[in-house]
Amino acid sequence: MPRLPAVTGQEAIRAFEQVGFEVDRVSGSHHVMKKAEHPYRLSVPVHGRTDMKSGTLRRLIKDAGLTVEEFCDLL
């Protein structure tokens, strides 16, 4: 498995926005993102400058239909 970069929630949101996701709503500390004609919504945790946990990030990348390499290119 490729290594995941250490990213914050805000950095992940910027990367997902580059592939067409947009913030639908903010629910507490989670930003819910959606994309037209995409089956999943992404719930990205934003906890200040704290890096996201690797399992959470890996699942968000998979749900977005990206590979880790594609996600790293978006950063």
C-alpha positions as CSV (number, residue, x, y, z in Angstrom):
1,M,0.0,0.0,0.0
2,P,1.3,3.5,-0.8
3,R,2.1,5.8,2.1
4,L,-0.5,8.4,2.9
5,P,0.6,12.0,3.5
6,A,-0.2,13.7,6.7
7,V,-3.0,16.2,5.9
8,T,-5.5,18.3,7.8
9,G,-9.2,18.3,7.1
10,Q,-8.9,21.7,5.3
11,E,-6.1,20.3,3.0
12,A,-8.3,17.3,2.2
13,I,-11.2,19.5,1.4
14,R,-9.2,21.6,-1.1
15,A,-8.0,18.4,-2.8
16,F,-11.5,17.0,-3.1
17,E,-12.8,20.3,-4.5
18,Q,-10.3,20.0,-7.3
19,V,-12.1,16.8,-8.5
20,G,-15.6,18.3,-8.4
21,F,-16.8,17.8,-4.8
22,E,-18.2,20.8,-3.0
23,V,-19.1,21.4,0.6
24,D,-22.8,20.8,1.0
25,R,-23.1,21.6,4.7
26,V,-21.1,21.8,7.9
27,S,-22.3,19.6,10.8
28,G,-20.3,20.4,13.9
29,S,-16.7,19.9,13.1
30,H,-17.4,17.8,9.9
31,H,-17.8,19.2,6.5
32,V,-20.1,17.1,4.3
33,M,-19.1,17.2,0.7
34,K,-21.1,16.0,-2.3
35,K,-20.6,15.7,-6.1
36,A,-23.3,15.5,-8.7
37,E,-23.9,11.9,-10.0
38,H,-21.7,10.5,-7.3
39,P,-23.1,7.8,-5.0
40,Y,-21.3,8.9,-1.8
41,R,-21.1,11.9,0.4
42,L,-17.8,12.6,2.1
43,S,-17.8,13.6,5.8
44,V,-14.4,15.3,6.3
45,P,-13.5,16.0,9.9
46,V,-11.9,19.4,10.4
47,H,-10.3,19.7,13.8
48,G,-8.1,22.8,13.4
49,R,-4.5,21.9,12.5
50,T,-4.7,18.3,13.6
51,D,-3.8,15.7,11.0
52,M,-6.5,13.3,10.0
53,K,-6.1,9.6,11.0
54,S,-4.8,7.4,8.2
55,G,-7.8,5.1,8.2
56,T,-10.2,7.9,7.9
57,L,-8.3,9.5,5.1
58,R,-7.9,6.3,3.2
59,R,-11.6,5.6,3.4
60,L,-12.5,9.2,2.2
61,I,-10.1,8.7,-0.8
62,K,-11.6,5.4,-1.7
63,D,-15.2,6.7,-1.3
64,A,-14.3,9.6,-3.6
65,G,-13.2,7.1,-6.3
66,L,-9.5,8.1,-6.2
67,T,-6.3,6.3,-5.6
68,V,-3.8,7.4,-3.0
69,E,-1.4,8.5,-5.9
70,E,-4.2,10.6,-7.5
71,F,-5.0,12.2,-4.1
72,C,-1.3,13.0,-3.5
73,D,-1.1,14.7,-6.9
74,L,-4.0,17.0,-5.9
75,L,-2.3,18.3,-2.8
